[in-house]
Amino acid sequence: MSTSHPDLKIVMTLMVRDEADVIASQIEHHIAQGIDLFIVTDNGSVDGTTEILQGYETTGILVLHHDPVHQKQQGETVTKMAREAYSKCGADWVLNADADEFWVASNGSLTVREALSGTSKSLVCFPVPVVDMIGDPALVGSGLGRLVYRDLRSVSKLRDIGLHAHATPDTPHIGSPDVVVAQGNHFVNLTSTGAPPSHLALEVLHFPWRSWEQFRRKVDNAGRAYENQTGLTPSPNHHGMRDYRRLRAGTLLAHYMLRHPTEDQLRDGVASGEFVHELRIAGENLTVVADVPLLGEKGGAASASMSVLNSLELALRDSSAMNVALEDGATAQAQKSEDEVRELRFELAGLRSEVVELEAVVSQERAVRAQVQDLLAAQRNRRIVRVVDAVADRFRKTRRQ
């Protein structure tokens, strides 16, 4: 761990479930990056994750909580940990992370601690880009030495392979007793006042598809957790729910394969800048689970190969259908917007017509009122004349007498 800037306290929060393939690597990496303390909630893991976390707990670097309920209560749970980071641990900065996220300074010569040491707390919070890492697929394994390319493909190309978009930015924030972390871990309720200078910028290297075994389990866990709760309604385009539908339809394995470029695609992508070599995590001496290729000739790999071949056409058809649906949805939304604008114009024209009619009525009422006033004035004048004439008549009669 970096010994510079001893007064700065950086706390990372994690809510994890069945991440034994990567959790030790994630913690080791961030200890080297200068993180002082980890507050972790284990969400009922059954793959050995709990025991790994308990080992770090005994060293004092990690505070471990247990929440075995599987109802996608991430926002509430991470909010509690983020507040604990400040109220009980005195955190200056809090990083709410996932087990597949590795935070680094964009300037490779700095650690996260050194970058945050030069960052003013007056910023309160700021967005940090999350870069998806890609490479060859695998049946099992951590993948940190295999997924060594930044995936910079365009959104349209992502949609061609069944993805909606790249990962959403994360938001580090100063310690706060009132912070609220949104579901998904990417946003907080605090207001940013800016961003660090470029030489102190942070970024997150994200490993979402480390192996088929890990990915299938993660999708299944997330989908079942959403089904078990009633307070959250994910969008139909939510990546986890789309993948859960694919898992249930038997096409998820092929979609996992499609997300990884072929040799030709990788070569062309490196040449075009779509894939950029990134070896910082691979170059660290981290604890990993050995990789087993997905496409092989023996045992499970051969079985997986056959499954891929059997489901690839379905996955491609599914991706094509999703693109059509997205395009149709966008077209429908545009048409709806045009229809709404047209209706508003009709309503505005009607209102203008009503205004003209009302103005005419008001004008008529004013004319009638003026006529009435003229009549009243005339009547008043005639009454006065009659009174004057009557008085004059009496006066004349009196004089005659």
ABEGO torsion letter per residue (X at the ends): XBABGAABBBBBBBBBBGAAAAAAAAAAAAAAAGBABBBBBBBGBAAGAAAAAAAAAAAGABBBBBBABBAGAAAAAAAAAAAAAAAAAGBABBBBBBAABBBBBABAABBAAAAAAABBAAAGBBBBBBBBBBEBBBABEAGAAABABBBABBAAAAAAAGBABBBBBBBBBBBBAABBBBBGGABBABBBAEBBBAAABBBBBBBABABAAAAAAAAAAAAAAAAABAABBBBAABAAAAAAAAAAAGAAAAAAAAABBBAAAAAAAAAAGABBBBAAAAABBBBBBBBBBABBABEAAAAAAAAAAAAAAAAAAAAAAAAAAAAAAAAAAAAAAAAAAAAAAAAAAAAAAAAAAAAAAAAAAAAAAAAAAAAAAAAAAAAAAAAAAAAAAAAAAAAAX
